Amino acid sequence: MALLDNKVGIVTGAGQGIGRAIAQAFATEGARVVVADFNADAGQETVKQITAAGGQATFVLGDVSKEDSVKAMVDSAIEHYGRLDIACNSAALSRGSGPIHEYTREVFDQTLEMCLTNTWLCMKYEIPAMLENGGGSIVNISSNASLRGQAFNTAYAAAKSGVNLLTKSAAAEYGAQGIRINAVSPGVIKTPGVEKYFAEQPKMAQGLKKAAVMNRLGEPEEIAQAVVFLCSDRASFITGQVLSVDGGSAVK
């Protein structure tokens, strides 16, 4: 029996990278998946890959920093599959980096909106849908940037730190009602965005690989497997946790 048999799940930011890997892992483990992304071509490609492999998935176009769009996403899951059991809030977008005194208010606010506020909005609508079924499981994607001070990445680090406390607070609110809420905190993962950055900054690639005690980058599929576990019944007594999946960089 697959870990997520007969469950219905949503994955945001599922058009590429970590989000796509999570959506594919959900489907491989038996879930019916709503693939959500603001890039229609990328999201539909994820659905195409899932269905080609024998899984079930539908695509929803949407911007999860907008409340109406989030509501429509959850409504779509109910419309297509009748309920919502699991969700992974993966969508995030950092608008910039640099010294604090050079940040514009617009860039700081946009980063918070697209990394923290969007996660709250998703939970706001996912939780009532799960309460209708007597429970469920949510995993928020954080970042190891949230675990310590990170120079020149202030807005993103602050937003993801907020995701951690949002996760813990929500877990405390809804645990007695059967909803488990956890976070996964990735280290440096080999996504298209990271690979593009490394191509532009090859010296940074070597340094970041050495940041993990395992001396390599992570793969999106390794994040996906952690999310699958936390969403599954095998994690039935785990809630309010932030799990670092980082090759040991947090302890180096």
C-alpha positions as CSV (number, residue, x, y, z in Angstrom):
1,M,0.0,0.0,0.0
2,A,1.3,3.4,-1.0
3,L,1.9,6.0,1.8
4,L,-0.8,8.5,0.5
5,D,-3.4,6.1,-1.0
6,N,-6.8,7.7,-1.4
7,K,-5.7,11.1,-0.2
8,V,-6.3,14.4,-2.0
9,G,-3.5,16.9,-1.9
10,I,-2.6,20.4,-3.0
11,V,1.0,21.5,-3.9
12,T,1.7,25.2,-4.5
13,G,4.6,26.3,-6.6
14,A,4.4,22.9,-8.3
15,G,5.5,24.1,-11.7
16,Q,9.2,23.4,-11.2
17,G,11.9,22.4,-8.8
18,I,11.0,21.4,-5.3
19,G,7.3,21.9,-5.8
20,R,7.2,19.7,-8.9
21,A,9.1,17.0,-7.1
22,I,6.6,17.1,-4.2
23,A,3.6,16.9,-6.5
24,Q,5.2,14.0,-8.4
25,A,6.0,12.2,-5.1
26,F,2.4,12.7,-3.8
27,A,1.0,11.1,-7.0
28,T,3.6,8.3,-6.9
29,E,2.4,7.5,-3.4
30,G,-1.2,7.3,-4.4
31,A,-2.6,10.8,-3.9
32,R,-4.7,12.8,-6.3
33,V,-3.0,16.1,-6.7
34,V,-4.0,19.7,-7.4
35,V,-0.9,21.3,-9.0
36,A,-1.0,25.1,-8.4
37,D,1.3,27.6,-10.0
38,F,1.2,31.1,-11.5
39,N,3.1,29.7,-14.6
40,A,0.5,27.9,-16.7
41,D,2.9,26.1,-19.0
42,A,5.1,24.9,-16.1
43,G,2.1,23.7,-14.0
44,Q,0.6,21.9,-17.0
45,E,3.9,20.2,-17.7
46,T,3.9,18.9,-14.1
47,V,0.4,17.5,-14.6
48,K,1.5,15.9,-17.9
49,Q,4.5,14.2,-16.3
50,I,2.3,12.9,-13.4
51,T,-0.4,11.5,-15.7
52,A,2.2,10.0,-18.0
53,A,3.5,8.1,-15.0
54,G,0.0,6.8,-14.2
55,G,-0.9,9.3,-11.5
56,Q,-3.9,11.6,-11.2
57,A,-3.5,15.4,-11.2
58,T,-5.2,18.6,-12.2
59,F,-3.8,22.1,-12.7
60,V,-5.0,25.4,-11.2
61,L,-3.6,28.7,-12.3
62,G,-3.2,31.1,-9.4
63,D,-1.1,33.5,-7.4
64,V,-1.1,32.3,-3.8
65,S,-0.3,35.8,-2.5
66,K,-3.8,36.8,-3.6
67,E,-6.7,35.7,-1.3
68,D,-9.3,35.1,-4.1
69,S,-6.8,33.0,-5.9
70,V,-6.1,30.8,-2.9
71,K,-9.8,30.3,-2.2
72,A,-10.3,29.3,-5.9
73,M,-7.4,26.8,-5.6
74,V,-9.0,25.0,-2.5
75,D,-12.4,25.2,-4.1
76,S,-11.0,23.5,-7.2
77,A,-9.7,20.6,-5.1
78,I,-13.1,20.1,-3.5
79,E,-14.8,20.4,-6.9
80,H,-12.5,17.8,-8.6
81,Y,-11.9,15.4,-5.8
82,G,-14.5,16.0,-3.1
83,R,-12.2,16.8,-0.2
84,L,-8.8,17.9,0.9
85,D,-6.5,15.7,3.0
86,I,-2.9,17.0,2.6
87,A,-1.2,20.1,1.4
88,C,2.3,21.4,0.8
89,N,2.7,25.1,0.7
90,S,5.9,25.4,-1.4
91,A,5.5,28.5,-3.4
92,A,7.9,31.3,-2.5
93,L,9.7,34.1,-4.3
94,S,12.4,36.4,-2.9
95,R,12.4,39.8,-4.6
96,G,16.0,40.8,-3.8
97,S,19.1,40.8,-1.6
98,G,21.6,43.3,-0.3
99,P,22.4,45.4,2.7
100,I,19.5,46.3,5.0
101,H,20.0,50.0,4.5
102,E,19.7,49.6,0.7
103,Y,16.5,47.5,0.7
104,T,13.5,49.4,-0.6
105,R,10.3,49.1,1.3
106,E,8.7,47.6,-1.9
107,V,11.2,44.8,-2.2
108,F,11.0,43.9,1.5
109,D,7.2,43.9,1.6
110,Q,6.9,41.9,-1.6
111,T,9.3,39.2,-0.2
112,L,7.2,38.9,2.9
113,E,4.0,38.7,0.9
114,M,5.4,36.0,-1.4
115,C,7.1,33.9,1.3
116,L,5.1,34.3,4.5
117,T,1.7,36.0,3.8
118,N,1.0,33.5,1.0
119,T,1.7,30.6,3.4
120,W,-0.8,32.0,5.9
121,L,-3.4,32.5,3.2
122,C,-3.0,28.9,2.0
123,M,-3.5,27.6,5.5
124,K,-6.5,29.9,6.1
125,Y,-8.4,28.1,3.3
126,E,-6.8,24.6,3.5
127,I,-7.6,24.2,7.2
128,P,-11.4,24.6,7.0
129,A,-11.5,22.1,4.1
130,M,-9.6,19.6,6.2
131,L,-11.8,20.2,9.3
132,E,-14.7,19.2,7.1
133,N,-13.1,15.7,6.9
134,G,-12.0,15.5,10.5
135,G,-8.4,16.3,9.9
136,G,-5.4,16.4,7.6
137,S,-1.8,17.3,7.3
138,I,0.0,20.4,6.1
139,V,3.7,20.9,5.3
140,N,5.1,24.3,4.8
141,I,8.4,24.8,3.0
142,S,10.7,26.9,5.0
143,S,14.5,27.4,4.4
144,N,17.7,27.0,6.3
145,A,18.0,30.7,5.8
146,S,15.5,30.9,8.7
147,L,17.7,29.2,11.2
148,R,20.4,31.7,11.7
149,G,21.3,35.2,10.6
150,Q,22.0,35.4,6.9
151,A,23.8,38.5,5.7
152,F,22.4,40.3,2.7
153,N,19.3,38.0,2.6
154,T,17.3,39.7,5.3
155,A,13.8,39.8,3.9
156,Y,13.8,36.2,2.8
157,A,15.4,34.9,6.0
158,A,12.9,36.9,8.1
159,A,10.0,35.7,6.1
160,K,11.0,32.1,6.3
161,S,11.6,32.4,10.1
162,G,8.1,33.7,10.2
163,V,6.9,30.5,8.4
164,N,8.5,28.4,11.2
165,L,6.6,30.2,13.9
166,L,3.4,30.3,11.8
167,T,3.8,26.5,11.5
168,K,4.3,26.0,15.2
169,S,1.4,28.3,16.2
170,A,-1.0,26.7,13.8
171,A,0.0,23.3,15.0
172,A,-0.9,24.3,18.5
173,E,-4.3,25.6,17.4
174,Y,-5.4,22.7,15.3
175,G,-3.7,19.6,16.8
176,A,-6.7,18.7,18.9
177,Q,-8.9,18.9,15.8
178,G,-6.9,16.3,13.9
179,I,-4.7,18.6,11.7
180,R,-1.0,18.1,11.9
181,I,1.1,21.1,10.6
182,N,4.9,20.8,10.1
183,A,7.6,22.5,8.1
184,V,10.5,21.2,6.0
185,S,13.6,23.4,5.9
186,P,15.7,22.7,2.8
187,G,19.4,23.4,2.5
188,V,20.9,24.2,-0.9
189,I,18.9,22.1,-3.4
190,K,19.7,21.6,-7.1
191,T,16.8,23.4,-8.6
192,P,16.7,25.3,-11.9
193,G,17.0,28.6,-10.1
194,V,20.0,27.4,-8.1
195,E,21.7,26.0,-11.2
196,K,21.2,29.3,-13.0
197,Y,22.8,31.1,-10.1
198,F,25.7,28.7,-10.0
199,A,26.3,29.2,-13.7
200,E,26.6,32.9,-13.1
201,Q,28.7,32.5,-9.9
202,P,30.7,29.2,-10.2
203,K,32.9,30.0,-7.1
204,M,29.7,30.2,-5.0
205,A,28.7,26.7,-6.1
206,Q,31.8,25.1,-4.6
207,G,31.4,27.0,-1.3
208,L,27.8,26.0,-0.9
209,K,28.5,22.4,-1.6
210,K,31.1,22.4,1.2
211,A,28.5,24.0,3.5
212,A,26.9,20.6,4.0
213,V,28.7,17.9,6.0
214,M,27.8,15.5,3.2
215,N,29.7,17.8,0.7
216,R,27.0,17.9,-2.0
217,L,23.8,19.7,-2.9
218,G,20.4,18.2,-2.2
219,E,18.0,16.9,-4.9
220,P,14.4,18.1,-5.1
221,E,13.3,14.5,-4.7
222,E,15.0,14.4,-1.3
223,I,12.8,17.2,0.0
224,A,9.8,15.6,-1.6
225,Q,10.3,12.4,0.4
226,A,10.5,14.2,3.7
227,V,7.2,16.0,2.8
228,V,5.5,12.7,1.9
229,F,6.6,11.2,5.2
230,L,5.2,14.1,7.2
231,C,1.9,14.0,5.3
232,S,1.6,10.3,5.7
233,D,0.1,8.3,8.6
234,R,3.6,7.2,9.5
235,A,4.1,10.7,11.0
236,S,0.8,10.5,12.9
237,F,2.3,11.7,16.2
238,I,4.4,14.5,14.7
239,T,3.2,18.1,14.6
240,G,4.7,21.6,15.1
241,Q,8.2,20.5,13.9
242,V,10.7,22.1,11.5
243,L,12.7,19.4,9.8
244,S,16.0,20.4,8.2
245,V,16.7,18.5,5.1
246,D,20.1,19.9,4.3
247,G,22.9,17.4,4.3
248,G,23.9,18.5,7.8
249,S,24.6,22.2,6.9
250,A,22.7,23.4,10.0
251,V,25.1,21.5,12.3
252,K,28.4,22.3,10.6
